[in-house]
Amino acid sequence: MGKVVRREDIVKLVREIQSQGHTVVATNGCFDILHVGHVRYLQKTKSFADFSLVLLNSDKSVKSIKGPTRPINTELDRAEILCALECVDFVVLFDEDSPKILLDEIKPDVYTKGADYTMETLPEADIMRKNGTKVEFIEFVQGKSTTNTIERLKK
């Protein structure tokens, strides 16, 4: 099995990993134009568990969230780039705007989110509490974002 896991197989894989005494950390995002901020975020995410899982917004989802001009890179390209990173063990695509349903199914041991969120503002907080998932907030690399990159390209 490669690093890209079909949605219908991800719960079984996570349960298998956890049954062997290993931990799983999950995070989510569009990861449209991968930059150093993403890489550092994903490296930090991996540090919280034995296996890391990226829940990747599909093209349909990115378009719904970011607008008709996004994504810049297709879901398959974004998944392949993420899989090339040593700190990413698995990638699963999802079509919804929010990963809440998928996170509730997967029940990771740890979930990471950017430090612009708190438990009070985290949309997935209820799922994390219900499933006993530990949440870690990761600081961003100042000035590094896909939106900033796109704006610089436009100039």
C-alpha positions in Angstrom: 0.0 0.0 0.0 1.3 3.5 -0.9 1.1 6.5 1.2 -2.2 7.7 -0.4 -4.9 5.7 1.3 -8.5 5.5 0.0 -11.0 7.0 2.3 -12.8 3.7 2.7 -9.6 2.0 3.9 -8.3 4.7 6.3 -10.2 3.7 9.5 -9.1 0.1 9.2 -5.4 1.2 8.7 -5.5 3.5 11.7 -7.1 0.8 13.9 -4.4 -1.6 12.8 -1.7 0.9 13.7 -3.2 1.7 17.1 -3.8 -2.0 17.9 0.0 -2.5 17.5 0.6 0.1 20.2 1.5 2.9 17.9 0.1 6.4 17.9 -1.4 8.4 15.0 -1.4 12.2 14.6 -3.7 13.8 12.1 -3.9 17.2 10.5 -5.8 18.6 7.6 -5.5 21.3 4.9 -5.4 22.2 1.3 -1.6 22.4 1.0 -2.1 24.0 -2.4 1.4 25.5 -3.0 3.7 23.8 -0.6 6.1 26.2 1.2 8.5 26.2 4.1 5.7 27.0 6.5 3.8 23.8 5.5 7.0 21.7 5.7 7.8 22.9 9.2 4.2 22.5 10.3 4.1 18.9 9.0 7.5 18.1 10.6 6.2 19.4 14.0 3.0 17.4 13.5 4.9 14.2 13.0 6.8 14.8 16.2 3.6 14.1 18.2 3.1 10.5 17.2 4.5 7.4 15.5 2.6 7.9 12.3 1.3 11.1 10.7 -1.8 11.3 8.6 -2.7 14.3 6.4 -6.4 14.8 5.6 -6.2 16.6 2.3 -9.0 18.7 0.9 -10.0 17.5 -2.5 -10.1 19.8 -5.5 -13.9 20.1 -5.0 -13.4 21.0 -1.3 -10.7 23.6 -2.0 -12.8 25.2 -4.7 -15.7 25.4 -2.3 -13.6 26.9 0.5 -11.1 29.1 -1.4 -13.1 30.1 -4.5 -13.2 29.3 -8.2 -9.5 30.1 -9.0 -8.3 27.5 -6.5 -6.7 25.0 -6.2 -3.6 25.9 -8.1 -2.3 22.3 -8.0 -4.6 19.3 -8.5 -5.4 17.0 -5.6 -3.3 14.3 -7.1 -0.3 16.6 -7.5 -0.7 17.9 -3.9 -1.0 14.4 -2.6 2.1 13.2 -4.4 4.1 16.2 -3.1 3.0 15.6 0.4 3.9 11.9 0.1 7.4 12.8 -0.9 7.9 14.3 2.6 9.5 12.0 5.1 7.4 13.4 7.9 4.1 12.4 6.1 3.2 8.7 6.5 -0.3 8.7 4.9 -2.6 11.0 3.0 -6.3 10.6 2.5 -8.5 12.9 0.4 -11.9 14.2 1.5 -14.6 16.2 -0.3 -16.3 18.0 2.5 -15.4 21.5 3.5 -14.6 20.3 7.0 -12.7 17.2 8.2 -15.0 16.7 11.2 -16.8 13.6 9.9 -13.6 11.9 8.8 -11.8 12.8 12.1 -14.7 11.3 14.0 -14.4 8.1 12.0 -10.6 7.9 12.3 -10.2 8.9 16.0 -6.5 9.8 15.9 -4.6 10.0 19.1 -3.4 13.5 18.4 -4.8 16.3 16.1 -2.7 19.3 15.1 -4.0 22.7 14.0 -2.4 26.1 13.4 -1.9 28.3 16.5 -4.4 30.8 15.1 -7.0 28.5 16.7 -7.7 27.7 20.3 -9.9 25.0 21.8 -12.7 27.7 22.0 -12.5 28.5 18.3 -11.5 25.1 16.9 -14.4 23.8 14.7 -13.4 20.2 15.5 -13.2 20.7 19.3 -16.4 18.8 20.1 -15.2 15.7 18.1 -11.7 15.9 19.8 -13.3 16.0 23.3 -15.8 13.2 22.5 -13.0 10.9 21.2 -10.4 11.8 23.8 -8.0 13.1 21.1 -5.2 15.4 22.3 -5.0 18.7 20.4 -1.7 20.4 19.7 -1.6 23.9 18.2 1.4 24.7 16.0 2.8 28.2 15.4 3.0 29.5 11.8 6.2 30.6 10.1 5.7 34.3 9.8 5.0 35.6 6.4 4.7 32.1 4.8 1.4 31.3 3.3 -0.1 30.1 0.0 -2.2 33.3 -0.2 1.0 35.4 0.2 2.7 33.4 -2.5 -0.1 33.8 -4.9 -0.3 37.6 -4.2 3.5 37.9 -4.9 3.1 36.0 -8.2 0.3 38.4 -9.3 2.6 41.5 -8.8 
